[in-house]
Amino acid sequence: MSYHRAVTFDDLEEGERIALMGLVRLMVHVDGEFSREEVQALSGLARDLGAARFWASMSEVQTMEVGDLTAIVGEVARPEIREWMYGVLLGIAAVDGIADGESELLGWLMDAWSLGD
């Protein structure tokens, strides 16, 4: 994975947790396939964050609409959490090669969160 900072669910505010889970779900679905490598990456992330809460949170966001996710992502204010989330998503995308849709999602996040400025 591409994240280096140790973060658990206890470190995240509710909106940050929902944004992370929605973005992770979108990232693994945007290329149309859920690869074995992505399964392994999610399993590792779940272990790092706390597996029971991770999978319960993934279930919570499974029906989230993209518009709702966009609004929640816009509310993630802490720069260190934005950068950490971006690293998590980049790591998930990179495990099986970054597809066009994944690249677009990462680019959108860079713009939305003013990363790389």
N, C-alpha and C positions, 0 to 999 in steps of 0.2 A: 504494500500500500504506500501511497505517497504522503501520508500524514505523519507528523513527527511529534506533535503535542499530545500528551495523554489527556483525553477528554472522556468523561462518562456522562450518563444521562443526568446525574446530579449537578453537573456543571452547566447544563443547558436550561434556558428558560423554556416555558411551554411552547411558545411560538417557534423558537429555534429548533426544538425537538420535532415539531410537526413539519417545519420546513425541511429539515434534514431527511426525515423519513419519506416525505413526498418527493424530494429530489432524488433520493436513492432509488425509489420505486420507478420514477420516470427514467432515470439513467439506465436501469437494467432492461427497460422495455422499449426505449426509443429506437434501438437498432433492430427490433423485431425478433431477437433471439435472446434467451437467457442461458448463456454458455456455462459449461462446467467451471471454467475459471471464475466467472462472475459469482457462481454459487459459493465457491471457496472464498472469494473475497468478502462476500456478505457474511459468511460464517465467521471469518476472522474479525470483521467489524463488530458483529454481534457479541463475540467473546470480549472484545476490547471495551465495549460500551456497557455490557450487561445483557446476556442473551435473552432472558425472559422478557425484560422490558423492551428490548429491541424488536423481537418478533411480535409482541403485543402491539407495539406502535406501528409496525408495518401493516398489521391487520386493520388498524384504525384508519389508515390513509388509503386503503386499497380502492375506495370509491371516490377519492378526492378529484375534483375537476381541475383542469389546468389553470383556469382563471382564479380559482380559490388559492391554488398553490402560488401563483404569481403574486397575489396580494400578500400572502404570508411571507414569501421570500423577501419582498420589499420591506418588511418590518424587521428583518434581522439587522440589528444596528451595530453590534459589537464587531469591530474589525478583526479581532483575533479569532472569533468564531466563524466569521465569513471566510477567512483564509483557511481555517482548519476544514470547514465543510468543502470548500473548493478542492483542497488536497485529497479529501476522502473520495469525492466524485471523480477526480482525475485518476486516482488509483483504481477505482472500479472500472472506469472506461478503458484504461490502458492494459488491463490484464489479458484482454483478448484482441487488442488492437482497437484504436479509436475510430469508430465509424462516423460517417458524415453527421448523422443526427446527434451523436454524442458530442462531436466537436461543436455543433451549433449550440447545444445546451451549455457547454462550457463557455463558449464565447458570449452567450447571453448573460450568464452569471458574471463574467468579468465586467461587462458593461453595467449591469444592474447594481453590482456591488462596488464599482469603481476600483477593481483590482488591477494592478499593473500600472496605475498612475504614478 
